[in-house]
């Protein structure tokens, strides 16, 4: 039995490096994590009860020290240390 209302759920980590991790939760919501020791916590939180979210179209650009994530509703720019 197939379900036409089911959404494909994926691990939506868009970018990660030694200290930061950015997850696209929806086209208007990003989860920004910082871990000085590089050890990210994958436990449940207020917004991250489940780590799999409906698939969102986004673009990731890296240029020099800049990271840019763009969705249909927003653009986030981050400058690496």
N, C-alpha and C positions, 0 to 999 in steps of 0.2 A: 504494500500500500504506500503510495507516495503522497507527500504533503506539499501542496502548492504554497502554503503559508510559512514553511520552514525557511529559515535563513541559514546560509552557510556561515559557520562560526570558525574563526581562525585566531591563531596567535598573532596579534597585530603589532609586535614590536617593530617600529620603523627604524630606530637607530639605537645603537648601544656602543659605548667605548669603555675606557677604564673606570670612569666615575659617574656617567649618566646613562639613563635609559629612557627613551620616549616611546610610548605606546599610543596608537591611534584607537580611541574607544568609539568615537563617532565622528561625523564630518565637522562637528563643532566642539569636540572634547579630546584633549590629549592628557595622558598621564605622564607627568615629569618626575623622574626619580633621580636622586643624587645619593651616591654611596662613596664616601671618601676612601674606604678600603676596597671598593670594587665588588663588594658582596651584597647583592640585591636581595631583598626579602620578598619571597613569593607568596607569603601568607595572605589570607583574606584581609581586606580593609573595607572602609565604608563604601568606596566606589569600586573596588576590585574584588568583589565576591567571587567572581569567576574570571579566569584569565583568558577566556575565549570570547571574542566579541563578534558581532556581525561584520562581515567584510566591508571595508570602506575603501574607496578609491582615493589614493593620495600620491603625491610626488615627493621624492626625497632628492634634494640637491646638496652636494658638498662642493665648496669652493674655498680653498685655503683653510682658514680657521673657522669658516662659517658653515653651519648646517641649516638647511631650510626644509620644513615640511609644510606642504600646501594641500588643502582639501577644498571642496567646493564652497566652504563657509569661512575658511580662515587660512592665515599664513603665520607660521611661527619660525623665528630666526634665533639661532643660538650660536654664540661665539665660544669656541673651545678655548681652554686656558693654554 
